Amino acid sequence: MPEEHLSDDLEEQIRRKALQKLTSHSTMGQLIYPFLWVLVSVPAAYPNSQPQVFYYNLLAMLVIAGLRCGSIYWIKRQNLQIDQQVFIGGACLAALHWSLLCAFVISNASMTLGVVLCSACLAALSLSYFAASLYFAISYCAILLLPIIFSAVLNIEPDQTNLSLSITLIFTFLLGSLYWVGRSLNQNYRSLFEYAVHSEKHVQQLEEINTIDGLTGIKNQLFFSTQLQTEWKRAHRQQHPVALLLINIDHLQDVNERHGHRFGDDCVRAVANSLKQQIQRPSDMLARYEGDEFVVILPDTQQVGAMSVGKKILHAIRQIRIDSDTDRQISLTVSIGIASAIPEAHDTALLSMDAARQGLDQAKQDGHDCLRTQTISQPSSQASVNNS
């Protein structure tokens, strides 16, 4: 997909994936600075000649690495999104500290070669690690190398101008090469990220299709079963009530026999649309359970609240009028079974479904077009009946 046609949403998802990649790559590399500092300093006896400079900067590198690792770990533990500016700021701070330190000690002839080689390796390594964001990779390399280049050139003796020119040309060529390689790697990363984003969207769409009822467009029984378990566990953990409404369209079988299954499908859709208008809270969930049955999960809802919702549903369904092939308008009613409970450790979600079924059966026995409640009390005994 051409870059100029990418949507803002896709660009944002690619940016997040790039940041996740940068974070995962940089986490294990936080200690590379103190390691390289020891590697170039010890052979040159720098800890003996300049112990304060050596140990203070070693401590500073360890502190910076610890802060970066700690912040990333804390953000992940809190399930927060990593802020791009915080991440880039921490990485650039570590690179700037390294480059300024190396620029300071490069006057020590015995350390010049080690500092230059380690910095060049760091730049090449960081480019391959951070190529997911070309701007960040190039900026990081520039912060890492430019102070060292200037210091190396400034510390060369006047009679060594050829060496000064050679160092400048070598590092200029290195930066150009790193940019060219980084641009190529960045394009590959970007293609992979676009593919990953599109794949995730396709998976989400397929999962969404698998949880939608084809006739009514609301959630299906598969999604309901999963959601009921989730809400039941949450209610038990928080010791909050959860209510379940089992709704059956009265005499739908008779309607199908008199007017045909296509008309019966119209009735099911009409009931589903009416139910959607009555279920207002984002946390509530409506699903089609079977052919003529619907279920509603009401989290944080006691029996009184569930009955109030049920009565609104009864009233709304009574208002439905559907034109039939006999030029008569068909009215509909429903029967509702309600179960509510604060789940205990020994309870299961199936208890609520069984109790709602008992309430629905009682509503049918009492003449349809009404609701009956069941309160789950003991898993080993039948729920008590409240003929409301």
Sequence and secondary structure as in RCSB ss.txt:
>XXXX:A:sequence
MPEEHLSDDLEEQIRRKALQKLTSHSTMGQLIYPFLWVLVSVPAAYPNSQPQVFYYNLLAMLVIAGLRCGSIYWI
KRQNLQIDQQVFIGGACLAALHWSLLCAFVISNASMTLGVVLCSACLAALSLSYFAASLYFAISYCAILLLPIIF
SAVLNIEPDQTNLSLSITLIFTFLLGSLYWVGRSLNQNYRSLFEYAVHSEKHVQQLEEINTIDGLTGIKNQLFFS
TQLQTEWKRAHRQQHPVALLLINIDHLQDVNERHGHRFGDDCVRAVANSLKQQIQRPSDMLARYEGDEFVVILPD
TQQVGAMSVGKKILHAIRQIRIDSDTDRQISLTVSIGIASAIPEAHDTALLSMDAARQGLDQAKQDGHDCLRTQT
ISQPSSQASVNNS
>XXXX:A:secstr
  GGG  HHHHHHHHHHHHHHHHHHHHTTTTHHHHHHHHHHTTTTHHHHSHHHHHHHHHHHHHHHHHHHHHHHHH
HHTT    HHHHHHHHHHHHHHHHHHHHHHTTSHHHHHHHHHHHHHHHHHHHHHHTTSHHHHHHHHHHHHHHHHH
HHHHTS GGGHHHHHHHHHHHHHHHHHHHHHHHHHHHHHHHHHHHHHHHHHHHHHHHHHHTB TTTSSB HHHHH
HHHHHHHHHHHHHT  EEEEEEEETTHHHHHHHH HHHHHHHHHHHHHHHHHH  STT EEEEEETTEEEEEEET
  HHHHHHHHHHHHHHHHT EEE TTS EEE  EEEEEEEE   TT  HHHHHHHHHHHHHHHHHTTSSSEEEEE
   TTS  EEE  
